[in-house]
Amino acid sequence: MSKDNKKYHIFELNVGKLNIVCVILFILMIIISSVLYKGDLAQDFYEVNLMLLLVADVATMLIHELLHSLSYVLCGGDFKKIVYGAYLEKGVLYCLCKQNISRKNILNSLMVPLFYLGIIPYIIAIIFELPFLLFLAILNIVGAAGDIMMFIYIIQLDKSIEFSEFDNPIRFAIYTDKEINVKFFGLDYIETSKTLPRKELKKLTVSKGSYIALAVLIVLTVLSIIL
C-alpha cells in the first residue's frame, strides 16, 4: 500500500494500571529473590542505607533515559530528534525520539535499560550476595514496567510498523497501513490521525520542582554518608 494509506494510531499509558503492574512486579521480584538469595533477605534489607538507595535509584533513572537515547541513535535514530525532560516532583523523567523509527529500533530501546540496569545487576547481586545492588536492581526492573508493557504490545505487531513519540511522555503512536489491535492492558487508545502534533521542544526541559528535588537528593546523599 502507498504511504497515503498509513495512519498514526495514538496510545497513552494508563498510569493507574501501570501502578498495578508495578506493585505486582515488585511482589513477584521479592518472592523470586527470597528463593534465589542465599542470605537473609529481610535482615539484609534493614542494613541497607535507604537514603543512599533512593539517591542511587534516581541516578539510575537518569541513566535509564540516556540508555534509551543511545539505543535510538545506534539503531538509526537522529540524535537531533531526541529530547529529554525531568519532572522529579512527579517522578517523571523522559527521553522522546520525535521521529518515525523502526519496530526493531523501539524494541531494542525499550529493553536496553531493563537489561543493563535491572537484569544484569540483579544476577550479579544474587551470585555475590549484594543486598544493596539487589534492591537497586529490583527498583530498576519495576521502574521498567511501562517499557515491558510496551514491548509486549509492539512485538506482536507487523515488522513494517513504525513507532513515534511527540510531546507527551506517556503517549506514543504506531504508524502503519495495517489493521492493529487497539486493546491492550495498560494502554489507552486515543485516536487515529494522519499527522502527529509536534511542538518544538528544548533539547533538555527541567521543571523548577526538579531543581528542588535535586537539592533534596544532594542533602540526602550527604546525610547518608555522615549518618
C-alpha positions as CSV (number, residue, x, y, z in Angstrom):
1,M,0.0,0.0,0.0
2,S,1.1,3.6,-0.5
3,K,2.2,5.9,2.2
4,D,-1.0,7.8,1.9
5,N,-2.8,4.9,3.4
6,K,-0.7,4.9,6.6
7,K,-2.0,6.5,9.7
8,Y,-0.9,7.1,13.3
9,H,-2.6,5.1,15.9
10,I,-2.1,7.1,19.2
11,F,-1.9,5.4,22.6
12,E,-1.3,6.5,26.1
13,L,0.0,4.6,29.1
14,N,-2.7,4.1,31.7
15,V,-0.9,5.3,34.8
16,G,-3.4,3.6,37.2
17,K,-3.0,0.2,35.5
18,L,0.8,0.8,35.2
19,N,1.0,1.3,39.0
20,I,-0.9,-2.0,39.5
21,V,1.7,-3.8,37.2
22,C,4.5,-2.2,39.2
23,V,3.1,-3.5,42.5
24,I,2.6,-7.0,41.1
25,L,6.1,-7.0,39.6
26,F,7.6,-5.8,42.9
27,I,5.9,-8.5,44.8
28,L,7.0,-11.1,42.2
29,M,10.6,-10.0,42.4
30,I,10.6,-10.1,46.2
31,I,9.2,-13.7,46.1
32,I,11.8,-14.8,43.5
33,S,14.6,-13.1,45.4
34,S,13.6,-14.8,48.7
35,V,14.1,-18.1,46.9
36,L,17.3,-17.3,45.0
37,Y,19.1,-15.1,47.5
38,K,21.3,-17.2,49.8
39,G,21.4,-14.7,52.7
40,D,18.7,-13.4,55.0
41,L,16.8,-11.1,52.7
42,A,14.8,-9.4,55.4
43,Q,17.8,-8.8,57.7
44,D,20.0,-7.5,54.9
45,F,17.2,-5.1,53.9
46,Y,17.3,-3.5,57.3
47,E,21.0,-3.0,57.0
48,V,20.7,-1.2,53.6
49,N,21.1,2.6,53.7
50,L,17.7,3.6,52.4
51,M,18.6,7.3,51.7
52,L,21.6,6.1,49.6
53,L,19.3,3.6,47.9
54,L,16.9,6.4,47.0
55,V,19.7,8.6,45.6
56,A,21.1,5.7,43.6
57,D,17.6,4.9,42.2
58,V,17.2,8.5,40.9
59,A,20.7,8.3,39.4
60,T,19.9,5.1,37.6
61,M,16.6,6.7,36.4
62,L,18.7,9.3,34.6
63,I,21.0,6.6,33.2
64,H,17.8,4.7,32.1
65,E,16.8,7.6,29.8
66,L,20.3,8.0,28.5
67,L,20.4,4.3,27.5
68,H,17.1,4.8,25.7
69,S,18.6,7.6,23.6
70,L,21.8,5.7,23.0
71,S,19.9,2.8,21.7
72,Y,17.8,5.1,19.5
73,V,20.9,6.5,17.9
74,L,22.7,3.2,17.5
75,C,19.7,1.7,15.7
76,G,19.5,4.6,13.2
77,G,17.7,7.4,15.0
78,D,18.7,11.0,14.6
79,F,20.2,12.5,17.8
80,K,18.8,15.9,16.8
81,K,15.3,14.5,17.1
82,I,15.8,13.3,20.7
83,V,14.7,15.5,23.6
84,Y,15.0,14.9,27.4
85,G,12.9,16.2,30.3
86,A,12.7,16.0,34.1
87,Y,9.8,16.5,36.4
88,L,11.2,14.9,39.5
89,E,8.3,16.2,41.7
90,K,6.0,14.0,39.6
91,G,8.5,11.2,39.4
92,V,8.8,11.6,35.7
93,L,11.9,11.5,33.5
94,Y,11.7,11.1,29.8
95,C,13.5,10.7,26.6
96,L,11.5,11.2,23.4
97,C,12.5,10.3,19.9
98,K,10.4,12.7,17.8
99,Q,10.7,10.9,14.5
100,N,9.4,7.7,13.0
101,I,11.7,4.8,13.9
102,S,11.6,1.1,13.0
103,R,10.0,-1.6,15.1
104,K,13.4,-3.1,15.7
105,N,14.7,0.2,17.0
106,I,12.0,0.8,19.5
107,L,12.1,-2.9,20.7
108,N,15.8,-2.6,21.3
109,S,15.5,0.8,23.0
110,L,12.8,-0.5,25.4
111,M,14.8,-3.4,26.6
112,V,18.3,-1.9,26.9
113,P,17.8,-0.1,30.3
114,L,16.0,-3.2,31.7
115,F,18.8,-5.4,30.7
116,Y,21.8,-3.3,31.8
117,L,20.3,-1.6,34.9
118,G,17.9,-4.4,36.0
119,I,18.6,-7.9,34.9
120,I,22.4,-7.9,34.8
121,P,22.8,-6.2,38.2
122,Y,20.2,-8.5,39.7
123,I,22.1,-11.6,38.6
124,I,25.3,-10.2,39.9
125,A,23.6,-9.3,43.2
126,I,22.2,-12.8,43.6
127,I,25.5,-14.6,42.8
128,F,27.7,-12.4,45.1
129,E,25.0,-11.7,47.8
130,L,25.0,-7.9,47.4
131,P,21.8,-6.7,49.1
132,F,22.2,-3.0,48.1
133,L,22.7,-3.9,44.4
134,L,19.8,-6.4,44.7
135,F,17.2,-3.9,45.9
136,L,18.5,-1.3,43.4
137,A,18.2,-3.8,40.6
138,I,14.6,-4.7,41.7
139,L,13.7,-1.0,41.7
140,N,15.1,-0.7,38.2
141,I,13.2,-3.7,37.0
142,V,9.9,-2.4,38.5
143,G,10.7,1.1,37.1
144,A,10.8,-0.5,33.6
145,A,7.2,-1.8,33.9
146,G,6.0,0.7,31.3
147,D,8.7,-0.4,28.9
148,I,7.9,-4.0,29.4
149,M,4.2,-3.4,28.7
150,M,5.0,-1.5,25.5
151,F,7.5,-4.2,24.4
152,I,4.9,-7.0,24.8
153,Y,2.4,-5.0,22.8
154,I,4.7,-3.8,20.0
155,I,6.4,-7.2,19.5
156,Q,3.1,-8.6,18.4
157,L,2.7,-6.0,15.6
158,D,3.8,-6.4,12.0
159,K,7.5,-5.8,11.3
160,S,6.6,-3.0,8.9
161,I,5.2,-0.7,11.6
162,E,6.9,2.5,12.6
163,F,7.0,4.0,16.1
164,S,6.9,7.6,17.0
165,E,6.7,9.9,20.1
166,F,5.8,13.5,20.1
167,D,5.1,15.9,23.0
168,N,3.6,13.8,25.8
169,P,6.0,11.5,27.8
170,I,3.3,8.8,28.3
171,R,1.9,8.9,24.7
172,F,3.2,7.2,21.5
173,A,2.0,6.4,18.1
174,I,2.1,3.4,15.8
175,Y,2.4,4.4,12.1
176,T,1.1,1.7,9.7
177,D,-1.4,0.9,7.0
178,K,-2.2,-2.5,8.7
179,E,-5.1,-3.2,11.0
180,I,-3.9,-3.4,14.6
181,N,-5.4,-4.4,17.9
182,V,-6.0,-1.2,19.8
183,K,-7.0,-3.0,23.0
184,F,-4.2,-3.9,25.4
185,F,-4.0,-3.9,29.2
186,G,-2.3,-0.8,30.4
187,L,-2.6,1.1,27.1
188,D,-5.5,3.5,26.3
189,Y,-6.3,4.0,22.6
190,I,-6.7,7.8,22.0
191,E,-7.3,8.3,18.3
192,T,-6.2,7.6,14.7
193,S,-4.7,10.5,12.8
194,K,-2.9,11.2,9.5
195,T,-0.5,13.5,11.4
196,L,1.0,14.0,14.8
197,P,1.2,17.2,16.9
198,R,4.9,18.0,17.1
199,K,5.8,21.1,19.0
200,E,9.4,22.4,19.2
201,L,10.8,21.3,22.5
202,K,14.1,22.2,24.0
203,K,16.8,19.6,24.0
204,L,16.5,19.5,27.8
205,T,13.5,20.6,29.8
206,V,13.8,20.7,33.6
207,S,11.0,21.8,35.8
208,K,11.6,24.1,38.8
209,G,10.4,21.3,41.1
210,S,13.2,19.1,39.7
211,Y,15.8,21.6,40.9
212,I,14.3,21.5,44.4
213,A,14.1,17.7,44.3
214,L,17.8,17.6,43.2
215,A,18.8,19.8,46.1
216,V,16.9,17.5,48.5
217,L,18.7,14.5,46.9
218,I,22.1,16.2,47.5
219,V,21.2,16.8,51.1
220,L,20.1,13.1,51.5
221,T,23.3,12.0,49.9
222,V,25.4,14.0,52.4
223,L,23.3,12.7,55.3
224,S,23.6,9.1,54.1
225,I,27.4,9.5,54.1
226,I,27.5,11.2,57.5
227,L,25.0,9.0,59.4
